[in-house]
Amino acid sequence: MSINRRDWLRASLLSGLSMAAAPAAFCEPEQEMPLGYKAPQGPLKARLSANENPYGPSPKVLKTITEAAPDGYLYAMEHARKFRKLVADTEGVPEEYILLGAGSGELLTAASLWAAYRPNAGRTIVAPDPTFDQLPRAAIKHGVNIDRVPLVAADGYDINLNKLNERVNAQTGMVYLCNPNNPTAIIVDPSKLRAFCESVGAKTPILVDEAYIDYTPDPKAYSMVDMVKKGSNVIITKTFSKVHGFAGLRTGYMIAKPELLEQISKFATGGGCISMTTLRAAMVSLQDKEFINYSLGKAKESKDFLLGVLKQTNYEPLPSGANFVMFPIRMKGEDFVTRMMDQGVSIRQWKFDGQYWCRVSLGTMDQMKAFADALKVIS
């Protein structure tokens, strides 16, 4: 019985992924040692340091990747065009309002380069502190100044939009914020943010990173995409790395007026670095509402469990609108990370406003129980 190379490869891949793609599985990726941390004394029980979705990619996505893999020798231009159109239709904007990227990280870096080399514009970015730091870090490397507005207890560690506004001046080339914010997980009030985008956007572009918007109670209501539709000077970035479970597959997109995207696209690939498999998988995932709802439901279960554990151990977490929770800890952050890792659990730590904090991602229930056991040991 003869079989050609393509059929053989497809059959092999399907066989290898059959367990992972089982409808009831919604299986988890194998745990890996996170970079930059001391090795645990035993096996790593829970990787809760990177805000990943432990239930993704979905079974439909895994099947699509398998089917697309034999076409990996082809450039994926037509699939990039189809994906861009699908994203535009989903967001309710024309195609020219969408710029694709290999994860939102590529697009945030492109925006930082645009801020650095945009002619006749200020070379300072106003941003809350702490926030997701990829854009500020990249901008600093190219000579941009970051005017950081600290998050403080008096504001409940929410982003103070009035203070951001006060920092905007003739030297400001952009305002940048993440909503919900990372690492605090706090959601900015959408009505206040819309008013901010309208007034401050008249003076300088505003980039809102919406990596975690799907975890908010009403993503469309909390998103600033409607401000882009109204013509405001607003740039939105979104990623598949969270609720879609694509952190390792890398795809995302930017939404803005075409004249802004035309300038920023000079520093981006426009989707040219997204693989054939990822593009085809992303189109399936974007329409896989069953899996998205499943992931969000499991995240809520884990968050409810985590908040109960923190209450029992007398920790007071910040309100969370994302797939992670931040709470103040009672020892140096480095010591907390090391002692948790010794129990086989990886988390992240920050220090701001004179306080050490732990950020813990939402994992499976078994992973959350491992976190709870570790926390009780070190507390």
C-alpha positions as CSV (number, residue, x, y, z in Angstrom):
1,M,0.0,0.0,0.0
2,S,1.6,3.2,-1.1
3,I,1.4,6.5,0.8
4,N,2.8,9.9,-0.2
5,R,5.0,12.0,2.1
6,R,2.3,14.5,2.9
7,D,-0.3,11.8,3.9
8,W,2.4,10.1,6.0
9,L,3.3,13.3,7.8
10,R,-0.4,14.2,8.4
11,A,-1.1,10.8,9.8
12,S,1.9,10.9,12.1
13,L,1.0,14.3,13.4
14,L,-2.6,13.3,14.0
15,S,-1.5,10.2,15.9
16,G,0.9,12.2,18.0
17,L,-1.7,14.8,18.9
18,S,-4.7,12.5,19.3
19,M,-4.6,12.5,23.1
20,A,-4.1,16.2,23.2
21,A,-7.0,16.9,20.9
22,A,-9.5,14.7,22.7
23,P,-12.7,16.8,23.2
24,A,-12.9,16.1,26.9
25,A,-9.3,16.9,27.6
26,F,-8.8,20.7,27.1
27,C,-5.4,19.6,28.2
28,E,-2.5,21.6,29.7
29,P,0.9,22.2,28.3
30,E,3.8,20.4,29.9
31,Q,5.2,22.5,32.8
32,E,8.6,23.9,32.1
33,M,11.3,25.6,34.3
34,P,10.7,29.4,34.1
35,L,13.8,31.3,33.3
36,G,15.5,33.4,35.9
37,Y,14.4,31.4,39.0
38,K,16.2,29.1,41.4
39,A,15.4,25.5,40.6
40,P,12.9,23.9,42.9
41,Q,14.1,21.2,45.3
42,G,11.6,18.8,43.7
43,P,9.5,18.8,40.5
44,L,7.8,22.0,39.4
45,K,4.2,21.6,40.4
46,A,2.7,24.9,39.2
47,R,4.0,27.4,36.8
48,L,2.1,30.5,37.9
49,S,4.6,33.2,36.8
50,A,3.7,34.0,33.2
51,N,-0.1,34.7,33.0
52,E,-0.6,31.8,30.6
53,N,-3.8,29.9,29.9
54,P,-3.2,26.3,31.1
55,Y,-6.2,25.1,29.0
56,G,-5.1,26.2,25.6
57,P,-4.8,25.9,22.7
58,S,-8.2,24.4,22.2
59,P,-8.7,20.9,20.7
60,K,-10.0,22.5,17.5
61,V,-6.9,24.6,17.3
62,L,-4.6,21.6,17.8
63,K,-6.4,19.7,15.1
64,T,-6.0,22.8,12.8
65,I,-2.3,23.0,13.5
66,T,-1.9,19.3,12.6
67,E,-3.7,19.8,9.3
68,A,-1.7,23.0,8.5
69,A,1.7,21.6,9.4
70,P,2.3,19.8,6.0
71,D,1.8,23.2,4.3
72,G,4.6,24.7,6.4
73,Y,6.8,25.0,3.3
74,L,4.4,27.7,1.9
75,Y,4.5,31.4,2.7
76,A,1.2,32.3,4.3
77,M,0.3,35.6,2.7
78,E,-3.2,34.6,1.7
79,H,-3.9,33.3,5.3
80,A,-2.6,36.6,6.7
81,R,-5.1,38.5,4.6
82,K,-8.0,36.2,5.6
83,F,-7.0,36.5,9.3
84,R,-6.8,40.3,9.0
85,K,-10.3,40.4,7.5
86,L,-11.7,38.1,10.2
87,V,-10.2,40.2,13.0
88,A,-11.6,43.4,11.4
89,D,-15.0,41.9,11.1
90,T,-14.9,40.7,14.7
91,E,-13.9,44.1,16.0
92,G,-16.3,45.9,13.7
93,V,-13.7,48.1,11.9
94,P,-12.4,48.3,8.3
95,E,-9.5,46.1,7.4
96,E,-7.2,49.1,7.1
97,Y,-7.7,49.6,10.9
98,I,-5.8,46.3,11.7
99,L,-2.1,45.7,11.8
100,L,-1.0,42.1,12.5
101,G,2.0,41.0,14.6
102,A,3.7,38.0,16.0
103,G,2.1,38.6,19.4
104,S,1.3,42.0,20.8
105,G,4.9,42.2,21.9
106,E,6.1,42.9,18.4
107,L,3.5,45.6,18.0
108,L,4.4,47.2,21.3
109,T,8.0,47.3,20.2
110,A,7.0,48.8,16.9
111,A,5.1,51.5,18.7
112,S,8.1,52.2,20.9
113,L,10.3,52.7,17.8
114,W,7.7,54.9,16.2
115,A,7.7,57.0,19.4
116,A,11.5,57.2,19.2
117,Y,11.8,58.1,15.5
118,R,8.6,60.0,14.7
119,P,9.6,63.4,13.3
120,N,8.4,66.6,15.0
121,A,7.1,64.7,18.1
122,G,8.0,64.7,21.8
123,R,10.4,61.9,22.9
124,T,8.7,61.2,26.3
125,I,6.2,58.5,27.0
126,V,3.9,59.0,30.0
127,A,3.0,55.7,31.7
128,P,1.8,54.4,35.1
129,D,4.3,52.5,37.2
130,P,4.3,49.6,37.5
131,T,2.7,48.4,34.2
132,F,3.7,45.9,31.5
133,D,7.2,47.1,30.7
134,Q,7.9,45.8,27.2
135,L,7.1,49.1,25.4
136,P,8.9,51.3,27.9
137,R,12.0,49.1,28.0
138,A,12.2,49.1,24.2
139,A,11.7,52.8,24.0
140,I,14.4,53.6,26.5
141,K,16.9,51.7,24.3
142,H,16.2,54.1,21.6
143,G,16.6,57.3,23.6
144,V,13.0,57.9,24.7
145,N,12.3,59.1,28.2
146,I,9.7,57.4,30.3
147,D,7.8,59.7,32.7
148,R,6.5,57.2,35.2
149,V,3.4,58.0,37.4
150,P,3.5,55.8,40.5
151,L,0.5,53.7,41.6
152,V,-0.2,54.5,45.2
153,A,-2.5,53.2,48.0
154,A,-4.5,56.5,48.1
155,D,-5.8,55.6,44.6
156,G,-6.3,51.9,45.5
157,Y,-3.4,51.2,43.2
158,D,-5.7,52.1,40.3
159,I,-4.2,54.1,37.4
160,N,-4.8,57.7,38.2
161,L,-5.8,59.2,34.8
162,N,-5.8,62.8,36.2
163,K,-2.2,62.4,37.2
164,L,-1.3,61.0,33.8
165,N,-3.0,64.0,32.2
166,E,-1.0,66.4,34.4
167,R,2.2,65.0,33.1
168,V,1.3,65.5,29.4
169,N,3.2,68.4,27.9
170,A,4.9,69.5,24.7
171,Q,7.6,66.8,25.2
172,T,5.1,64.0,25.4
173,G,5.1,61.7,22.3
174,M,2.6,59.1,23.7
175,V,0.7,58.0,26.7
176,Y,0.8,54.3,27.4
177,L,-1.2,52.1,29.7
178,C,-2.3,48.5,30.1
179,N,-6.0,47.8,30.9
180,P,-6.5,45.7,32.9
181,N,-3.2,46.7,34.3
182,N,-0.3,44.2,34.6
183,P,0.9,43.4,37.3
184,T,-2.0,44.8,39.4
185,A,-4.9,43.3,37.4
186,I,-7.0,46.4,38.2
187,I,-9.5,47.5,35.5
188,V,-9.7,51.2,34.7
189,D,-13.2,52.6,34.9
190,P,-14.3,52.6,31.2
191,S,-16.3,55.8,31.3
192,K,-13.3,57.7,32.8
193,L,-10.9,56.1,30.3
194,R,-13.1,57.1,27.4
195,A,-13.2,60.7,28.6
196,F,-9.4,60.6,29.1
197,C,-8.9,59.2,25.5
198,E,-11.1,62.0,24.1
199,S,-9.5,64.9,25.9
200,V,-5.8,63.7,26.2
201,G,-5.9,62.1,22.7
202,A,-6.4,65.6,21.3
203,K,-2.9,66.4,22.5
204,T,-1.0,63.1,22.0
205,P,-1.6,59.5,20.9
206,I,-2.7,57.1,23.6
207,L,-1.8,53.4,23.4
208,V,-4.0,51.0,25.4
209,D,-2.7,47.4,25.8
210,E,-5.8,45.2,26.1
211,A,-4.0,41.9,26.6
212,Y,-6.4,40.9,29.4
213,I,-9.6,42.5,28.2
214,D,-11.3,39.1,27.7
215,Y,-11.2,38.5,31.4
216,T,-13.2,41.6,32.2
217,P,-17.0,41.3,33.0
218,D,-17.9,42.8,29.6
219,P,-15.0,43.0,27.1
220,K,-16.7,45.1,24.6
221,A,-17.8,47.6,27.2
222,Y,-14.4,47.8,28.7
223,S,-12.5,48.0,25.4
224,M,-11.5,51.3,23.9
225,V,-12.0,50.1,20.3
226,D,-15.1,52.3,20.1
227,M,-12.9,55.3,20.6
228,V,-10.9,54.3,17.6
229,K,-14.1,54.0,15.6
230,K,-15.0,57.5,16.6
231,G,-11.7,58.8,15.2
232,S,-9.9,59.4,18.5
233,N,-6.1,59.4,18.6
234,V,-6.1,55.9,20.3
235,I,-4.1,52.8,19.5
236,I,-5.2,49.4,20.9
237,T,-3.1,46.2,21.1
238,K,-4.6,42.8,21.6
239,T,-3.0,39.3,21.9
240,F,-4.0,35.7,21.6
241,S,-1.4,34.8,24.3
242,K,-4.0,34.8,27.1
243,V,-7.5,33.5,26.8
244,H,-6.7,31.8,23.5
245,G,-3.7,30.0,24.9
246,F,-1.3,31.1,22.1
247,A,1.6,32.4,24.3
248,G,4.0,30.1,22.4
249,L,2.3,30.4,19.0
250,R,2.6,34.2,18.9
251,T,0.0,36.3,17.3
252,G,-1.8,39.6,18.1
253,Y,-3.0,42.7,16.4
254,M,-3.2,46.5,16.7
255,I,-6.3,48.6,16.0
256,A,-6.0,52.3,15.1
257,K,-6.8,54.9,12.5
258,P,-5.1,54.0,9.1
259,E,-2.9,57.1,9.2
260,L,-1.4,56.0,12.6
261,L,-1.0,52.3,11.5
262,E,0.8,53.5,8.3
263,Q,3.4,55.2,10.4
264,I,3.8,52.4,13.0
265,S,3.8,49.7,10.3
266,K,7.2,51.0,9.1
267,F,8.6,49.3,12.3
268,A,6.6,46.1,12.2
269,T,6.3,43.1,9.9
270,G,2.6,43.4,9.3
271,G,2.0,39.8,10.1
272,G,4.8,38.6,7.9
273,C,6.5,36.8,10.9
274,I,3.3,34.8,11.8
275,S,3.6,31.2,10.8
276,M,1.2,29.3,8.6
277,T,0.1,27.1,11.4
278,T,-0.5,30.0,13.8
279,L,-2.5,32.0,11.3
280,R,-4.8,29.1,10.5
281,A,-5.1,28.2,14.1
282,A,-5.9,31.7,15.2
283,M,-8.8,31.9,12.7
284,V,-10.3,28.8,14.3
285,S,-9.6,30.0,17.8
286,L,-11.2,33.4,17.2
287,Q,-14.5,31.7,16.4
288,D,-14.2,28.9,19.0
289,K,-16.6,30.5,21.5
290,E,-17.2,27.2,23.3
291,F,-13.6,27.0,24.3
292,I,-13.3,30.7,25.2
293,N,-16.2,30.4,27.5
294,Y,-14.7,27.2,29.0
295,S,-11.4,28.9,29.6
296,L,-13.1,31.9,31.2
297,G,-15.2,29.6,33.4
298,K,-12.2,27.6,34.6
299,A,-10.3,30.9,35.3
300,K,-13.2,32.1,37.5
301,E,-13.2,28.8,39.4
302,S,-9.4,29.1,40.0
303,K,-9.7,32.8,41.0
304,D,-12.6,32.1,43.5
305,F,-10.5,29.3,45.0
306,L,-7.4,31.5,45.2
307,L,-9.2,34.5,46.8
308,G,-10.6,32.1,49.4
309,V,-7.1,30.8,50.2
310,L,-5.7,34.3,50.5
311,K,-8.5,35.3,52.9
312,Q,-7.9,32.2,55.0
313,T,-4.2,33.1,55.3
314,N,-4.9,36.8,56.0
315,Y,-3.6,38.2,52.7
316,E,-5.5,41.1,51.1
317,P,-5.4,40.9,47.3
318,L,-6.1,43.8,44.9
319,P,-9.3,43.5,42.9
320,S,-8.6,41.4,39.8
321,G,-10.1,41.8,36.3
322,A,-7.5,39.5,34.7
323,N,-6.1,35.9,34.8
324,F,-3.8,36.7,37.8
325,V,-4.0,38.2,41.2
326,M,-1.6,40.5,43.1
327,F,-1.4,40.7,46.9
328,P,1.1,42.3,49.4
329,I,3.5,39.9,51.1
330,R,5.1,39.8,54.5
331,M,8.7,39.2,53.5
332,K,11.2,40.4,50.9
333,G,10.0,39.5,47.4
334,E,13.1,37.6,46.4
335,D,12.8,35.4,49.5
336,F,9.2,34.8,48.9
337,V,9.9,33.7,45.3
338,T,12.7,31.4,46.4
339,R,10.7,29.8,49.2
340,M,7.7,29.2,46.9
341,M,10.0,27.7,44.3
342,D,11.4,25.4,46.9
343,Q,7.8,24.1,47.2
344,G,7.6,23.6,43.4
345,V,5.6,26.7,42.6
346,S,6.8,29.6,40.5
347,I,5.3,33.1,40.9
348,R,6.5,36.7,40.3
349,Q,7.3,39.5,42.8
350,W,7.3,43.3,42.6
351,K,8.2,46.1,44.9
352,F,6.4,49.4,44.7
353,D,4.9,52.0,47.1
354,G,7.3,50.7,49.7
355,Q,5.7,47.2,49.7
356,Y,6.7,43.8,48.4
357,W,4.0,42.1,46.2
358,C,3.3,38.7,44.8
359,R,1.6,38.2,41.4
360,V,0.2,34.8,40.9
361,S,-1.3,33.6,37.6
362,L,-4.4,31.5,37.5
363,G,-3.7,27.8,36.7
364,T,-5.6,24.6,36.8
365,M,-7.3,23.7,40.1
366,D,-4.5,21.2,40.9
367,Q,-2.0,24.0,40.3
368,M,-3.9,26.4,42.6
369,K,-4.0,23.7,45.3
370,A,-0.2,23.4,44.9
371,F,0.1,27.1,45.4
372,A,-2.2,27.0,48.5
373,D,-0.2,24.2,50.0
374,A,3.1,26.1,49.4
375,L,1.7,29.3,50.8
376,K,0.7,27.6,54.0
377,V,4.1,26.2,54.4
378,I,6.0,29.5,54.0
379,S,3.5,31.6,55.9
